Amino acid sequence: MSLMATSSSSLPHVVFPSFHGPDVRSGILSHLRNVFARKGITMFNDNDIERGHTIGSKLVEAITKAEVSIVLLSKNYASSIWCLGELLEILKCKEASELIVIPIFYDVDPSDVRIQTGDFGIAFKKTCEGVTEKQKQRWIQALTRVANIAGEHSRIWTDEAAMLEKISSHVLKQLKVKKLWEEFRIRDVDQNHYITVQELHYAMTQLDIIEKVVMIGNFPTDVTLEWEEKKEMNHTYRPIDADQKGYITAADYQKYVFTVSERMITDEEAANFIKNFDVDGDGRISYDEFVKLTR
């Protein structure tokens, strides 16, 4: 599965940025958005979301669906209860899933974030006024954890553009690694963390077949695919849509799983697979839906 973003607003955003707006929005954040956009990486935009004392469901959903989170730790980051709430959710997702977290220490020392000292600590102490000790300790633990994650420190860079280029290249590399893992999991149908000879043989057989039929049956999609992209998409799609009807049903997926692993999955498992891609809710995965959610 490719993790590169498309223009469809219904798709999950690849990168979720957490930041204190007045510190970075018109500077490093806008430059980072431009670098990411140039490389085809989508960054979540919160301009239309009203901020309050707790993060809302839209932000929680955006964090949950993100592949990467960039945490821009500026001097006033900890002055915002909203930012601290985002950080808690980001680290929660890092533990529960495969969310990649990259901190950027923007004109602030990592040690000040780690132990809440300096200007960063002053802002944090003010935020903690009136909150419970339990809440304060949750924030302290989160700040300590994020400060211990390898990231970039703006003060050691003389060229901010070069720093952002490095960060974007690192994100692309991480996304490619995740893509390879997804490709492995597709072929590891029984999810036992290794590919059997039978699974590998089936995959190789399908590759040979697909090479011959990749241009047959151009199913409708408004996404423009290059030749290599189309071939890659079909490598994944066509083995499941074996009769080339242009959509995948739960029964198709059950048959596919049984073919490669001799394991019969339940109707519920098959239905859950369909739900992950079924944007229009018609109970099946069209080629267009598949392309948009895996590209």
N, C-alpha and C positions, 0 to 999 in steps of 0.2 A: 504494500500500500504506500502510495506516495503521500507525504505529509505537506506538500506544497499547497498553498492556499489558492482558491479561486475567488472570483468576484461575487459569488453568491452570498447574500447576507444571511442565508439560512445555515451556512456551514459554521462549524466551530472555529474560533480564532486560534492560530498556532501559538502566538505569544501574548501573555498577559503581563502588562507593566503595572507595578505598584510604585506610587510616587507621591510626593507632596507638590501639588501643582504650582504654587507661587515660586518655588525654588527652581524648578526644572522644565516646566511645560513649554516655554518659548525658547529654551536653549537646547540642552543636551537631548531632551526627550524628542523634540521635533527633528533634530538631526538624526537620532536613532531611527525614528519612523521612516525617514527618507532613505537611509541605508538599507533597512529591512525591505522596504517597498521595491527598491532597485533589485534586490535579490529574490523577489517573489515571496517574501514572508509577510503574512498578515499579522498586524498588531491590534489588539482590542482597543477600541476608542470609547471612552466613558463620557464624552461631551454631553450626551443627552440624558445622563443619569443624575438625578438629584442626590446630593450627598447629605448625610445626616450623621447621627451618632453611632449607628450600626450599619454594616454593609447590607445591601438588599439582595433579594433573590437573584436578580439579573447578574450581579457581580459574582455571587457564589457559583452560579451556573457557568459564567465565563471562565472562572478559575478552574473549575472542575473539568471543563472541556479542553483547556489549554494544554499544549505539549511542553511549553517552556514558560517560565515566569522570570521576568527581569525585575529585580527589586532595587530601585534607585534610592539609596540611602543618603539623603542630604541632611544638612544641619537641622532642619525643622521637620524631618520625616516623623519623628516621635512626638511632635506637637499635635498630631492628628489622630484622634481615636479611630477615625475611618481607616487610615493607613495601618495602624496597629491591628485592626480587625482583619484587614486584607492579609497581613502577614501571618496571622494565626491560621487563616483558611489555607493560604499557600503552603505552609509547612505541614498542615494536616493532609493536604493532597500529596505532598512529597512523600509522606509516610505511607499513605494508603494506595498510591498508584505509582506511575512512572514520571511524574512531573519533574522536569529539570529546572532547578532554581539557580539563577546566576545573579549574585549581588554586585552592584556597582557602588563603590564608596565614593560619592561625589563631593569632593572638597570636605571630606570628613575622615578622620582616622578610624580604621577598623576597631582599634582598641576602645575608642570612645563609644562605639556602638555596642561592643561586647560587654563593657562594664558600666555603660551609661555615664560617661564623664564628659568634660568639656562643654561646648555649646550644645552638643547633642544631648548630653545628660541634663543640662538645665531645662531644655525644652521638654524632655521626658518627665522630669520631676514635676513640672507644672501641670502636665497632662494627668499625672497620677493623683493630683489633689482632689479629694472627695470620692475616689474610687475605693473599692474594697481591697484588702491586702491580697486576697485570692486572685483578683483580676490583675493587680499590679505584678504579682509573681508570674502569672501566665505571660504577660508582655515581656518581662525580664528574660524569661526562659527563651521566648521566641527571638528576641534581639540577640541573645548570646548564641543561639543556634545559627541564625543567618550570618552572623559575623564570623563564624567558624567555617563557613562554606567558601571554597576558593572562588574568588571573583576578581574584579578589576578595581584598582585604586587610582582615581583621576590625578592625584597629586604626584604620582611617579611618572606620569605621561606629560611630555612637552607638546605633543600633537594629539589633540582630542579626536580628530578625524581618524588617525591611525588606530586609536583605542577602539573606536566604534567599528572600524573595519575588522579588527581582530575579534571583537565580540560577535559580529554578524557571521564571520567565518566559523567561529566556534559553534554558534547555534546551528548553522547549516550542517556541520559535521555531526553534531548530536542527533539531528533529525534524520540524517542518513543512517546512523547506527540504529535508531529506533525503527526505521524502515526495514533494515535487514532483519531485525528481530521479528517484525510483523510478518515478513515473508517466510521466516522460519516457522512461525506459529501457524501460518496458513497451511503449510505442508505437514506440520505435526498435528494432524487432525485429532488424535486422541489426547493431545495436550500432556504427554508424558515426558516432555523435555528432550526427546531425541526422535530422530526420523528413522523409521524402520526401512528395511530393504524394500518392502512392498510399497510403502509410501513414496520412497524415492523413485522406484521403478514407475509407479503411476504418474508422478510428476514429470519424469523425463518423457514418458509416452505422450502425455498431454502437450508438452513443449514441442515435440515433433509434429503432432497433429496441428497445433495452433500455427506453427510456422507456415503451414500449407494453406490454412484457411483464414489467416488473420484479416485479409481484405474482403472476405465473404460476409455478407449480411451486415452492412453498415447500419446499425441500429441508431435511432434518432437521439441526438444530444446536442445541446447548443454550446458545448465546450469544444474548442478547437484543439485537436490532439496532433502532435507531430508523429511521424512514423514510429519512432522508438517508444513514445508514450502509448500509442495505440497498441503496439505489439505487447508492451508490458501489461496494459490493462486487460487485454484478451488472455494473456497467460493466466491471469487470476480468475477472470469472469467466465470464460467459455467452459472450463471443466465443470462448473456448477450448472450453468445453463446448457446442458449437454445437447438438447434438441434445437438450440439456437432460435428460440422463439422471441427473444428480446426481453425476457423478464425471468426472475427466479422466484419460485414458490418454496414454501416450507418443505414440501415433498421432494423438490429438486435437491435441496440442501441435505435432507436425510439420505437420499440416494447417493449423493456425492460422498458424504462421510462414510457410509457403509462400503462404498467402492474402494476407498483408499485405506480404510482401517478395519473393515469387517466388524464395525461396531455400530449397532443401531441406536441412534440417539432418540430421545423422547420427543413427542409432539411439542411439548413446552420448550425444550431446548431449541428446536428448529424454529418455533415461532419467535423466540427471543432474538435469534440471529436475524430474522427478517425485520423485526422492529428496529434494530440498530441502523438500518438503511432506508426503511420505508417512510420517506418524507411525506408523501401525499396520503398515507394511511389506507391504501387500497389492498393491503394484505400481501403484497409482493414487491420485489425489488426490480424496478425497471433498469435498463442499461444506463439511462441518464442519471438516475439516482445513484447507481453504483459508481459511475465516473465521478460525480461531484463530491461524493463523500469518501472517496479513496484516493483522489488525485492529489 
